[in-house]
């Protein structure tokens, strides 16, 4: 058990941030799975629409501090390569 008020507060903050980040990371997994399903099906229009939402969400999560900028850049770049291969 925490002995200081500041450590008790830090524990509360960690729990809050962990649940919030878990929500965002699960959302990213679901969207990317939808993207990969569209790629597998060969549906370029759906894949490009989903890619657009992925790009927006990823960059929004960078500003919230869930992901680092370079990580998002790498992931978006790889997804964009898959989309371009479909063409």
N, C-alpha and C positions, 0 to 999 in steps of 0.2 A: 504494500500500500504506500502511496506517495506521502511524504512527510511535509511537503511545502505546498502553499497555496498555488504557487506558479506551476508546479509540476502537476497538480490536479487539473488546472486549467489547460495545460499542455496536453494531457491525456484526453480531455474532452475535445479539444481542437483536432487532435489526431484522428479520433473516431469519426468526427464530422467530415474531415477531408477524405478519409479512406472510403467512406460510403459514397461520397460525391464522385470521387475519381473512379470507383468501381462501376458506377452507373455510366460514366462517359466511356470507359474502356469497353464495357459490354456493348454499348451502342456502336462503337467503331467496329467491333467484331461482327456484329449483325449486318452493318452496312457493307462491309467488305465481303462478307459471305454472299450477300445479294449481288454484288458486283461480279464475283467469281461465277455465280450461277448464270448470270447473263452472258458472260464470256463463254462459258461451256455451251450454252444454247446457241451462241453465234448471233445474238440479238444486239447489234451495234447501237441502235437508238436507245434502248433501255440501259445498256452499259454506259453510254455517254451521259445519260441523265443521272444515273447513280454515281458516276465519277464526279459529277459536278457537286452533288450533295456531300460526297466524301471530302472533297477539297475544301468546301466551306466549313464543314464540321471540324476537320483536322485543324485548320488555321484558327478557328474559334477556340479550340481546346488548348492551343499553344498560348493564346492570350490569357486563358484561365490558369495556366501553369500545370496542366495535366500532362502534356507532352513537351519535349524539348523541340526547338525549331529544326534542328538538323535531322532528328528522327522523323518528323513529319515530312520534311523535304525528301528524304530517302524513300519513305513509303509511298508518297504521292508519285514520285518519279517512276518507281517500279510498276505501280498500277497504270500509269500513263503509257508505259512501254507495252504492257499487255493490251491496252486499248488500241494502240497503234498497230500491233501485230494483227489484230482482228480485221483491220481495214485491208 
